[in-house]
């Protein structure tokens, strides 16, 4: 993600933006995870990311954003704020925008867990029953994502990742949302999402013009003071 965004910014295909990556929290009884193990077993990630309430959005909007705006010059325009993730991170990102469109209006979803881990399969019904919100979303999933097979046998549609992504897209299309989506043949992973990430970012920020002036003083300021040799 940092490399893709830096490259797109350098080519002036998306605006200059600050990228923030945070880890899920953990309960007092959970040990500090090692750098490669921030999964569901060692953190509070399942509850924080998959629950359909405003607790995680409050963490992002009421705790994280004030710190960022204090240290950096960030546009207050919610149309310029995006949030995204993969799997449970994707539904967490969607929930932030759904609960707080006054702060986030762009969502990037890769193999989103819109399934019954904590009730996420009800989003299509929530969308159809609610007033349309000013959010824009790009979805990606694979037809061979987790397809609802129970361990003891049988099929559970509420735990079918691909089906629930398709249901969510259909509901948002019916409601007239500004969405895009790509269905591949992949498993529950980030290979396709990573491959199309540049296109997802370009589409989400397609109506935010960036400077093409080679003498743009603002963009040149990011490079620091000019050297004498220049």
VEXTOR-917655 format. One record per residue: residue number from 1; x, y, z of N, C-alpha, C in turn. Coordinates in steps of 0.02 Angstrom, whole numbers, plus 50000, padded with zeros to 5 digits. Each point is the difference from the previous one (the first is absolute). Layout:
! VEXTOR-917655
+-----+-------+-------+-------+-------+-------+-------+-------+-------+-------+
|   k |  n.xx |  n.yy |  n.zz | ca.xx | ca.yy | ca.zz |  c.xx |  c.yy |  c.zz |
+-----+-------+-------+-------+-------+-------+-------+-------+-------+-------+
| NUM |     X |     Y |     Z |     X |     Y |     Z |     X |     Y |     Z |
...
+-----+-------+-------+-------+-------+-------+-------+-------+-------+-------+
END
This chain:
! VEXTOR-917655
+-----+-------+-------+-------+-------+-------+-------+-------+-------+-------+
|   k |  n.xx |  n.yy |  n.zz | ca.xx | ca.yy | ca.zz |  c.xx |  c.yy |  c.zz |
+-----+-------+-------+-------+-------+-------+-------+-------+-------+-------+
|   1 | 50041 | 49939 | 50000 | 49959 | 50061 | 50000 | 50043 | 50064 | 50000 |
|   2 | 50050 | 50007 | 50044 | 50041 | 50061 | 49997 | 50034 | 50010 | 49932 |
|   3 | 50027 | 49947 | 49971 | 50033 | 50006 | 49936 | 49952 | 50021 | 49944 |
|   4 | 49940 | 49969 | 50000 | 49951 | 50016 | 49948 | 49978 | 50073 | 50006 |
|   5 | 49985 | 50021 | 50060 | 49977 | 50069 | 50009 | 50055 | 50050 | 49983 |
|   6 | 50062 | 49985 | 50020 | 50055 | 50045 | 49984 | 50010 | 50005 | 49925 |
|   7 | 49995 | 49943 | 49965 | 50009 | 50001 | 49927 | 49944 | 50039 | 49966 |
|   8 | 49937 | 49989 | 50021 | 49944 | 50035 | 49971 | 50005 | 50075 | 50013 |
|   9 | 50023 | 50018 | 50060 | 50008 | 50071 | 50017 | 50055 | 50031 | 49957 |
|  10 | 50055 | 49965 | 49993 | 50055 | 50025 | 49959 | 49978 | 50013 | 49928 |
|  11 | 49957 | 49956 | 49974 | 49976 | 50009 | 49931 | 49940 | 50046 | 49997 |
|  12 | 49981 | 50029 | 50056 | 49944 | 50047 | 50005 | 49934 | 49969 | 49977 |
|  13 | 49991 | 49938 | 50019 | 49937 | 49965 | 49984 | 49951 | 50000 | 50058 |
|  14 | 50025 | 50016 | 50060 | 49958 | 50011 | 50059 | 50030 | 50059 | 50038 |
|  15 | 49960 | 50031 | 50044 | 50027 | 50056 | 50038 | 50052 | 49977 | 50051 |
|  16 | 50039 | 50048 | 50024 | 50045 | 49985 | 50055 | 49959 | 49982 | 50061 |
|  17 | 50019 | 49946 | 50035 | 49962 | 49979 | 50058 | 50045 | 49972 | 50054 |
|  18 | 49976 | 50002 | 50061 | 50034 | 49970 | 50057 | 49971 | 49930 | 50010 |
|  19 | 50044 | 49952 | 50009 | 49979 | 49930 | 50009 | 50010 | 49981 | 50073 |
|  20 | 49948 | 49971 | 50030 | 50003 | 49980 | 50071 | 49981 | 49927 | 50005 |
|  21 | 50043 | 49960 | 50033 | 49986 | 49929 | 50010 | 50003 | 49986 | 50075 |
|  22 | 49947 | 49970 | 50026 | 49998 | 49985 | 50071 | 49984 | 49926 | 50010 |
|  23 | 50022 | 49973 | 50056 | 49986 | 49931 | 50018 | 49938 | 49997 | 50044 |
|  24 | 49966 | 49943 | 50002 | 49943 | 49992 | 50046 | 50023 | 50002 | 50072 |
|  25 | 49953 | 50012 | 50045 | 50017 | 50000 | 50071 | 50004 | 49930 | 50028 |
|  26 | 50015 | 49996 | 50063 | 50002 | 49934 | 50034 | 49975 | 50009 | 50071 |
|  27 | 49971 | 49947 | 50026 | 49976 | 50001 | 50069 | 50058 | 49993 | 50048 |
|  28 | 49991 | 50019 | 50064 | 50054 | 49994 | 50049 | 50026 | 49928 | 50008 |
|  29 | 49957 | 49951 | 49987 | 50022 | 49931 | 50008 | 50036 | 49972 | 49939 |
|  30 | 50006 | 50040 | 49947 | 50033 | 49978 | 49940 | 50072 | 50026 | 49998 |
|  31 | 50048 | 49957 | 49984 | 50070 | 50023 | 49998 | 50013 | 50045 | 49940 |
|  32 | 50053 | 50038 | 50002 | 50019 | 50042 | 49944 | 50017 | 49956 | 49940 |
|  33 | 49963 | 50007 | 49944 | 50014 | 49957 | 49942 | 50068 | 50014 | 49970 |
|  34 | 50029 | 49950 | 49968 | 50061 | 50013 | 49964 | 49982 | 50036 | 49935 |
|  35 | 50049 | 50031 | 49966 | 49985 | 50042 | 49942 | 49961 | 49965 | 49944 |
|  36 | 50002 | 49934 | 49996 | 49967 | 49964 | 49946 | 49936 | 49965 | 50023 |
|  37 | 49979 | 50012 | 50060 | 49943 | 49963 | 50025 | 49950 | 50046 | 50035 |
|  38 | 49963 | 50037 | 49959 | 49948 | 50044 | 50026 | 49932 | 49971 | 49981 |
|  39 | 49993 | 49934 | 50003 | 49939 | 49968 | 49980 | 49947 | 49997 | 50054 |
|  40 | 49946 | 49964 | 49985 | 49942 | 49998 | 50044 | 50014 | 49967 | 50067 |
|  41 | 50047 | 49953 | 50003 | 50011 | 49963 | 50062 | 50038 | 50040 | 50052 |
|  42 | 50039 | 50049 | 49979 | 50044 | 50036 | 50047 | 49981 | 50073 | 50011 |
|  43 | 49946 | 50023 | 49968 | 49980 | 50070 | 50007 | 49925 | 50004 | 50007 |
|  44 | 49976 | 50061 | 50009 | 49928 | 50013 | 50004 | 49971 | 50014 | 49931 |
|  45 | 50036 | 49982 | 49948 | 49981 | 50014 | 49931 | 49930 | 49975 | 49981 |
|  46 | 49980 | 49938 | 50019 | 49933 | 49977 | 49979 | 49944 | 50045 | 50022 |
|  47 | 50003 | 50023 | 50063 | 49947 | 50042 | 50026 | 50004 | 50071 | 49972 |
|  48 | 50060 | 50027 | 49997 | 50009 | 50069 | 49977 | 49980 | 50007 | 49927 |
|  49 | 50023 | 49954 | 49957 | 49992 | 50008 | 49928 | 49933 | 49976 | 49973 |
|  50 | 49972 | 49948 | 50029 | 49941 | 49968 | 49970 | 49934 | 50021 | 50030 |
|  51 | 50001 | 50033 | 50056 | 49937 | 50020 | 50033 | 49968 | 50059 | 49964 |
|  52 | 49934 | 49999 | 49994 | 49963 | 50054 | 49967 | 49976 | 50051 | 50051 |
|  53 | 50047 | 50036 | 50029 | 49983 | 50054 | 50046 | 50047 | 50058 | 49988 |
|  54 | 49996 | 50051 | 50042 | 50039 | 50060 | 49987 | 50064 | 50004 | 50042 |
|  55 | 50019 | 49944 | 50032 | 50058 | 50003 | 50045 | 50065 | 50010 | 49961 |
|  56 | 50011 | 49961 | 49947 | 50061 | 50009 | 49961 | 49999 | 50066 | 49962 |
|  57 | 49944 | 50020 | 49970 | 49999 | 50067 | 49970 | 50018 | 50055 | 50049 |
|  58 | 49979 | 49993 | 50064 | 50018 | 50051 | 50050 | 50074 | 50001 | 50013 |
|  59 | 50032 | 49942 | 49999 | 50073 | 49998 | 50009 | 50034 | 50039 | 49944 |
|  60 | 49977 | 49988 | 49938 | 50031 | 50033 | 49942 | 49986 | 50075 | 50000 |
|  61 | 49937 | 50019 | 50009 | 49979 | 50070 | 49992 | 50016 | 50041 | 50062 |
|  62 | 49987 | 49973 | 50059 | 50006 | 50040 | 50061 | 50069 | 49995 | 50033 |
|  63 | 50038 | 49948 | 49985 | 50065 | 49992 | 50032 | 50059 | 50009 | 49951 |
|  64 | 49996 | 49966 | 49942 | 50056 | 50003 | 49953 | 50002 | 50065 | 49961 |
|  65 | 49944 | 50021 | 49971 | 50000 | 50060 | 49958 | 50023 | 50063 | 50037 |
|  66 | 49978 | 50012 | 50063 | 50024 | 50059 | 50034 | 50076 | 50003 | 50008 |
|  67 | 50031 | 49943 | 50009 | 50073 | 49998 | 50005 | 50032 | 50018 | 49933 |
|  68 | 49972 | 49973 | 49946 | 50027 | 50014 | 49934 | 49991 | 50073 | 49980 |
|  69 | 49940 | 50027 | 50012 | 49988 | 50070 | 49980 | 50040 | 50049 | 50042 |
|  70 | 50021 | 49978 | 50059 | 50042 | 50043 | 50041 | 50071 | 50003 | 49973 |
|  71 | 50023 | 49945 | 49971 | 50069 | 49996 | 49978 | 50009 | 50015 | 49925 |
|  72 | 49946 | 49992 | 49961 | 50006 | 50009 | 49927 | 49944 | 50045 | 49974 |
|  73 | 50013 | 50030 | 49943 | 49949 | 50041 | 49967 | 49957 | 49955 | 49956 |
|  74 | 49941 | 49983 | 50024 | 49956 | 49953 | 49966 | 49935 | 50035 | 49981 |
|  75 | 49978 | 49989 | 49939 | 49937 | 50030 | 49978 | 49942 | 49976 | 50043 |
|  76 | 49955 | 50044 | 50021 | 49942 | 49979 | 50038 | 49945 | 49971 | 49957 |
|  77 | 50009 | 50001 | 49933 | 49949 | 49976 | 49954 | 49995 | 49924 | 50003 |
|  78 | 49943 | 49971 | 50022 | 49994 | 49927 | 50005 | 50005 | 49965 | 49933 |
|  79 | 49987 | 50036 | 49945 | 50006 | 49970 | 49934 | 50073 | 49985 | 49983 |
|  80 | 50046 | 50029 | 50036 | 50071 | 49987 | 49989 | 50028 | 49947 | 50047 |
|  81 | 49958 | 49974 | 50043 | 50023 | 49950 | 50049 | 49979 | 49930 | 49978 |
|  82 | 50047 | 49955 | 49997 | 49986 | 49931 | 49982 | 50023 | 49952 | 50053 |
|  83 | 49970 | 49941 | 50001 | 50019 | 49949 | 50048 | 49990 | 49932 | 49966 |
|  84 | 50042 | 49953 | 50016 | 49995 | 49936 | 49965 | 50033 | 49944 | 50039 |
|  85 | 49990 | 49939 | 49976 | 50030 | 49942 | 50032 | 49982 | 49937 | 49963 |
|  86 | 50026 | 49945 | 50026 | 49986 | 49934 | 49971 | 49969 | 49956 | 50052 |
|  87 | 49955 | 49956 | 49978 | 49967 | 49952 | 50044 | 49962 | 50037 | 50055 |
|  88 | 50015 | 49986 | 50063 | 49965 | 50035 | 50055 | 50017 | 50074 | 49999 |
|  89 | 50060 | 50017 | 49976 | 50018 | 50071 | 49994 | 49956 | 50037 | 49951 |
|  90 | 49974 | 49964 | 49950 | 49956 | 50031 | 49950 | 49932 | 50017 | 50029 |
|  91 | 49971 | 49955 | 50038 | 49935 | 50015 | 50030 | 50008 | 50053 | 50054 |
|  92 | 50058 | 50001 | 50034 | 50012 | 50053 | 50049 | 50003 | 50068 | 49966 |
|  93 | 50034 | 50002 | 49942 | 50004 | 50063 | 49963 | 49931 | 50023 | 49976 |
|  94 | 49961 | 49952 | 49975 | 49933 | 50017 | 49976 | 49957 | 50026 | 50057 |
|  95 | 50006 | 49969 | 50059 | 49961 | 50022 | 50057 | 50018 | 50070 | 50022 |
|  96 | 50064 | 50017 | 49996 | 50021 | 50069 | 50017 | 49965 | 50050 | 49954 |
|  97 | 50002 | 49986 | 49934 | 49968 | 50046 | 49953 | 49924 | 50000 | 50008 |
|  98 | 49971 | 49942 | 50013 | 49928 | 49994 | 50008 | 49976 | 50039 | 50061 |
|  99 | 50036 | 49994 | 50055 | 49981 | 50033 | 50062 | 50019 | 50074 | 50000 |
| 100 | 50057 | 50017 | 49967 | 50024 | 50068 | 50003 | 50017 | 50029 | 49931 |
| 101 | 49951 | 50005 | 49956 | 50013 | 50030 | 49934 | 50016 | 50074 | 50004 |
| 102 | 49992 | 50029 | 50059 | 50020 | 50069 | 50010 | 50076 | 50007 | 50003 |
| 103 | 50035 | 49942 | 50003 | 50073 | 50001 | 50002 | 50032 | 49957 | 49946 |
| 104 | 49968 | 49946 | 49979 | 50028 | 49955 | 49950 | 49947 | 49983 | 49948 |
| 105 | 50019 | 50008 | 49935 | 49951 | 49987 | 49947 | 50028 | 49956 | 49945 |
| 106 | 50060 | 49974 | 50007 | 50029 | 49955 | 49950 | 50023 | 49937 | 50036 |
| 107 | 49980 | 49942 | 49971 | 50017 | 49936 | 50031 | 50030 | 49953 | 49949 |
| 108 | 50054 | 49967 | 50018 | 50033 | 49950 | 49959 | 49992 | 49933 | 50036 |
| 109 | 49967 | 49952 | 49968 | 49984 | 49936 | 50031 | 50029 | 49942 | 49960 |
| 110 | 50046 | 49963 | 50030 | 50030 | 49940 | 49970 | 49978 | 49939 | 50039 |
| 111 | 49969 | 49952 | 49967 | 49972 | 49938 | 50030 | 49966 | 50015 | 50067 |
| 112 | 49956 | 50048 | 50000 | 49968 | 50023 | 50061 | 49960 | 49946 | 50035 |
| 113 | 50005 | 49998 | 50067 | 49965 | 49950 | 50041 | 49930 | 50025 | 50018 |
| 114 | 49958 | 50010 | 49950 | 49931 | 50022 | 50012 | 49956 | 49940 | 50015 |
| 115 | 50024 | 49959 | 50046 | 49968 | 49936 | 50017 | 49980 | 50000 | 50073 |
| 116 | 49970 | 49946 | 50021 | 49975 | 49996 | 50069 | 50055 | 49979 | 50049 |
| 117 | 50052 | 50042 | 50004 | 50050 | 49993 | 50053 | 49976 | 50037 | 50062 |
| 118 | 49973 | 50060 | 49988 | 49968 | 50039 | 50053 | 49938 | 50034 | 49971 |
| 119 | 49967 | 49967 | 49953 | 49938 | 50026 | 49972 | 50008 | 50041 | 49936 |
| 120 | 50059 | 49998 | 49969 | 50013 | 50041 | 49941 | 49958 | 49982 | 49939 |
| 121 | 49968 | 49941 | 50000 | 49960 | 49979 | 49942 | 49935 | 50040 | 49993 |
| 122 | 49984 | 50042 | 50050 | 49937 | 50038 | 49997 | 50008 | 50068 | 49966 |
| 123 | 50061 | 50016 | 49978 | 50010 | 50065 | 49969 | 49955 | 50013 | 49940 |
| 124 | 49988 | 49951 | 49955 | 49955 | 50015 | 49944 | 49932 | 50025 | 50022 |
| 125 | 49972 | 49967 | 50051 | 49934 | 50021 | 50026 | 50004 | 50070 | 50032 |
| 126 | 50055 | 50012 | 50037 | 50009 | 50066 | 50032 | 50003 | 50055 | 49946 |
| 127 | 50035 | 49986 | 49946 | 50008 | 50050 | 49947 | 49934 | 50015 | 49967 |
| 128 | 49961 | 49947 | 49985 | 49936 | 50010 | 49966 | 49950 | 50036 | 50045 |
| 129 | 50007 | 49992 | 50066 | 49952 | 50029 | 50046 | 50021 | 50071 | 50023 |
| 130 | 50059 | 50023 | 49980 | 50026 | 50064 | 50024 | 50003 | 50051 | 49943 |
| 131 | 50002 | 50062 | 50019 | 50010 | 50053 | 49951 | 50069 | 49993 | 49969 |
| 132 | 50006 | 50017 | 49936 | 50063 | 49995 | 49965 | 50051 | 50048 | 50032 |
| 133 | 50061 | 49973 | 50009 | 50053 | 50040 | 50031 | 50052 | 50019 | 49947 |
| 134 | 50036 | 50055 | 50010 | 50047 | 50024 | 49948 | 50067 | 49964 | 50002 |
| 135 | 49999 | 49935 | 49989 | 50062 | 49962 | 50001 | 50012 | 49966 | 49933 |
| 136 | 50062 | 49989 | 49983 | 50021 | 49968 | 49938 | 50043 | 49939 | 50018 |
| 137 | 49986 | 49942 | 49969 | 50034 | 49938 | 50019 | 50023 | 49961 | 49939 |
| 138 | 50060 | 49972 | 50005 | 50025 | 49953 | 49949 | 50010 | 49933 | 50035 |
| 139 | 49963 | 49949 | 49975 | 50003 | 49933 | 50029 | 50041 | 49953 | 49955 |
| 140 | 50037 | 49955 | 50032 | 50033 | 49945 | 49964 | 49990 | 49936 | 50040 |
| 141 | 49986 | 49946 | 49964 | 49996 | 49934 | 50032 | 50011 | 49947 | 49947 |
| 142 | 50012 | 49938 | 50022 | 50011 | 49944 | 49955 | 49947 | 49947 | 50008 |
| 143 | 49984 | 49967 | 49946 | 49948 | 49949 | 50001 | 50019 | 49939 | 50042 |
| 144 | 50064 | 49992 | 50014 | 50024 | 49946 | 50041 | 50019 | 50023 | 50070 |
| 145 | 49972 | 50056 | 50020 | 50006 | 50023 | 50070 | 49964 | 49949 | 50044 |
| 146 | 50004 | 50007 | 50065 | 49966 | 49954 | 50046 | 49926 | 49997 | 49981 |
| 147 | 49975 | 49941 | 49985 | 49932 | 49994 | 49973 | 49950 | 49968 | 50047 |
| 148 | 50010 | 50008 | 50064 | 49948 | 49981 | 50048 | 49997 | 49928 | 50019 |
| 149 | 50054 | 49962 | 49988 | 49999 | 49929 | 50019 | 50008 | 49993 | 50076 |
| 150 | 49954 | 49964 | 50030 | 50005 | 49986 | 50072 | 50051 | 49945 | 50012 |
| 151 | 50033 | 50002 | 50058 | 50049 | 49949 | 50015 | 49969 | 49931 | 50003 |
| 152 | 49941 | 49995 | 50024 | 49967 | 49935 | 50004 | 49961 | 49981 | 49938 |
| 153 | 50007 | 50041 | 49948 | 49963 | 49988 | 49938 | 49943 | 50048 | 49992 |
| 154 | 49976 | 50007 | 49940 | 49944 | 50045 | 49987 | 50025 | 50069 | 49979 |
| 155 | 49951 | 50043 | 49985 | 50014 | 50066 | 49973 | 49963 | 50053 | 50040 |
| 156 | 50035 | 50054 | 50016 | 49972 | 50056 | 50037 | 50007 | 50063 | 49958 |
| 157 | 49946 | 50023 | 49968 | 50005 | 50060 | 49957 | 50023 | 50062 | 50037 |
| 158 | 49986 | 50003 | 50065 | 50020 | 50059 | 50039 | 50076 | 50003 | 50009 |
| 159 | 50035 | 49944 | 49987 | 50073 | 49998 | 50005 | 50032 | 49990 | 49932 |
| 160 | 49964 | 50018 | 49948 | 50026 | 49996 | 49931 | 50025 | 50069 | 49981 |
| 161 | 50067 | 50008 | 49999 | 50029 | 50066 | 49988 | 49980 | 50029 | 49932 |
| 162 | 50006 | 49959 | 49948 | 49985 | 50026 | 49933 | 49926 | 50018 | 49993 |
| 163 | 49956 | 49956 | 50023 | 49929 | 50013 | 49997 | 49982 | 50065 | 50036 |
| 164 | 50028 | 50011 | 50059 | 49982 | 50059 | 50038 | 50028 | 50064 | 49969 |
| 165 | 50058 | 49995 | 49968 | 50026 | 50058 | 49963 | 49954 | 50017 | 49941 |
| 166 | 49977 | 49948 | 49965 | 49955 | 50011 | 49943 | 49934 | 50031 | 50024 |
| 167 | 49973 | 49974 | 50055 | 49938 | 50027 | 50028 | 50008 | 50074 | 50018 |
| 168 | 50057 | 50016 | 50030 | 50012 | 50069 | 50021 | 50004 | 50046 | 49940 |
| 169 | 50035 | 49979 | 49948 | 50006 | 50041 | 49940 | 49931 | 50010 | 49968 |
| 170 | 49960 | 49947 | 49996 | 49933 | 50007 | 49970 | 49957 | 50048 | 50039 |
| 171 | 50004 | 49998 | 50066 | 49961 | 50046 | 50041 | 50021 | 50072 | 49989 |
| 172 | 50066 | 50011 | 49996 | 50024 | 50067 | 49990 | 49983 | 50026 | 49929 |
| 173 | 50002 | 49955 | 49951 | 49980 | 50019 | 49933 | 49926 | 50019 | 49999 |
| 174 | 49959 | 49961 | 50033 | 49928 | 50014 | 50002 | 49986 | 50067 | 50032 |
| 175 | 50041 | 50018 | 50049 | 49990 | 50062 | 50036 | 50033 | 50059 | 49964 |
| 176 | 50037 | 49987 | 49947 | 50029 | 50054 | 49961 | 50067 | 50026 | 50025 |
| 177 | 50037 | 49958 | 50036 | 50065 | 50021 | 50025 | 50052 | 50002 | 49945 |
| 178 | 50051 | 50041 | 50011 | 50057 | 50005 | 49954 | 50049 | 49944 | 50019 |
| 179 | 49996 | 49943 | 49965 | 50042 | 49943 | 50017 | 50032 | 49972 | 49937 |
| 180 | 50052 | 49961 | 50011 | 50032 | 49962 | 49948 | 50020 | 49933 | 50030 |
| 181 | 50008 | 49949 | 49959 | 50019 | 49935 | 50028 | 50035 | 49958 | 49948 |
| 182 | 50040 | 49953 | 50023 | 50034 | 49951 | 49958 | 49996 | 49932 | 50033 |
| 183 | 49972 | 49951 | 49964 | 49996 | 49932 | 50025 | 50051 | 49957 | 49962 |
| 184 | 50048 | 49972 | 50036 | 50049 | 49957 | 49970 | 49986 | 49927 | 50015 |
| 185 | 50051 | 49959 | 49998 | 49992 | 49928 | 50014 | 50043 | 49980 | 50059 |
| 186 | 50028 | 50049 | 50037 | 50048 | 49985 | 50052 | 49969 | 49974 | 50065 |
| 187 | 50045 | 49981 | 50045 | 49982 | 49977 | 50066 | 49993 | 50061 | 50047 |
| 188 | 49997 | 49985 | 50065 | 49995 | 50054 | 50050 | 50070 | 50027 | 50012 |
| 189 | 50021 | 50045 | 49957 | 50067 | 50029 | 50005 | 50002 | 50066 | 49964 |
| 190 | 50060 | 50028 | 49994 | 50007 | 50068 | 49974 | 50036 | 50003 | 49933 |
| 191 | 50008 | 49944 | 49966 | 50037 | 50001 | 49937 | 49966 | 50043 | 49947 |
| 192 | 49936 | 49988 | 49988 | 49965 | 50040 | 49950 | 49993 | 50072 | 50023 |
| 193 | 49982 | 50009 | 50063 | 49993 | 50067 | 50026 | 50064 | 50041 | 49994 |
| 194 | 50057 | 49967 | 50012 | 50063 | 50035 | 49993 | 50014 | 50017 | 49927 |
| 195 | 49981 | 49955 | 49955 | 50013 | 50011 | 49929 | 49960 | 50059 | 49972 |
| 196 | 49939 | 50008 | 50024 | 49957 | 50053 | 49973 | 49998 | 50061 | 50045 |
| 197 | 50040 | 50001 | 50053 | 49999 | 50056 | 50047 | 50009 | 50068 | 49967 |
| 198 | 50046 | 50007 | 49952 | 50006 | 50065 | 49967 | 49935 | 50023 | 49967 |
| 199 | 49966 | 49952 | 49966 | 49936 | 50018 | 49968 | 49947 | 50018 | 50051 |
| 200 | 49999 | 49965 | 50056 | 49951 | 50015 | 50053 | 50011 | 50071 | 50027 |
| 201 | 50063 | 50018 | 50011 | 50015 | 50066 | 50026 | 49983 | 50054 | 49949 |
| 202 | 50018 | 49988 | 49937 | 49984 | 50050 | 49948 | 49924 | 50011 | 49996 |
| 203 | 49962 | 49946 | 50004 | 49927 | 50007 | 49994 | 49971 | 50037 | 50060 |
| 204 | 50022 | 49983 | 50060 | 49973 | 50031 | 50060 | 50013 | 50076 | 50001 |
| 205 | 50059 | 50020 | 49975 | 50017 | 50071 | 50000 | 49997 | 50031 | 49930 |
| 206 | 49957 | 49973 | 49958 | 49999 | 50021 | 49930 | 49979 | 50072 | 49990 |
| 207 | 49963 | 50028 | 50046 | 49976 | 50069 | 49990 | 50036 | 50050 | 50044 |
| 208 | 50060 | 49983 | 50022 | 50040 | 50046 | 50039 | 50061 | 50020 | 49959 |
| 209 | 49997 | 50057 | 49966 | 50056 | 50019 | 49956 | 50064 | 50012 | 50039 |
| 210 | 50055 | 49983 | 49969 | 50065 | 50012 | 50029 | 50039 | 50046 | 49954 |
| 211 | 50051 | 50033 | 50026 | 50038 | 50048 | 49962 | 50043 | 49965 | 49947 |
| 212 | 50000 | 50027 | 49940 | 50045 | 49977 | 49947 | 50051 | 50054 | 49983 |
| 213 | 50003 | 50051 | 50041 | 50046 | 50055 | 49991 | 50069 | 49978 | 50025 |
| 214 | 50049 | 49997 | 49956 | 50067 | 49978 | 50020 | 50033 | 50047 | 50049 |
| 215 | 49974 | 50061 | 50004 | 50028 | 50049 | 50047 | 49955 | 50011 | 50061 |
| 216 | 49957 | 49952 | 50014 | 49954 | 50005 | 50057 | 50041 | 50010 | 50064 |
| 217 | 49992 | 50058 | 50031 | 50039 | 50016 | 50059 | 49983 | 49956 | 50060 |
| 218 | 49936 | 49981 | 50006 | 49980 | 49957 | 50055 | 50031 | 49932 | 49995 |
| 219 | 49996 | 49969 | 49941 | 50029 | 49934 | 49991 | 50076 | 50003 | 50005 |
| 220 | 50031 | 50053 | 49975 | 50072 | 50005 | 50005 | 50022 | 50007 | 50072 |
| 221 | 49957 | 50028 | 50042 | 50018 | 50009 | 50070 | 50010 | 49933 | 50036 |
| 222 | 49969 | 49948 | 49975 | 50009 | 49935 | 50032 | 50071 | 49973 | 49990 |
| 223 | 50035 | 50027 | 49950 | 50068 | 49978 | 49987 | 50052 | 50038 | 50042 |
| 224 | 49977 | 50048 | 50038 | 50047 | 50039 | 50040 | 50029 | 50057 | 49959 |
| 225 | 50044 | 50039 | 50031 | 50029 | 50058 | 49965 | 50043 | 49978 | 49940 |
| 226 | 49999 | 50039 | 49947 | 50039 | 49984 | 49941 | 50074 | 50003 | 50015 |
| 227 | 50037 | 49954 | 49971 | 50072 | 49998 | 50009 | 50033 | 50048 | 49950 |
| 228 | 50060 | 50021 | 50019 | 50036 | 50048 | 49957 | 50015 | 49969 | 49932 |
| 229 | 50011 | 49933 | 50000 | 50017 | 49967 | 49937 | 49941 | 49999 | 49952 |
| 230 | 49939 | 50008 | 50028 | 49941 | 49999 | 49958 | 49997 | 50063 | 49957 |
+-----+-------+-------+-------+-------+-------+-------+-------+-------+-------+
END
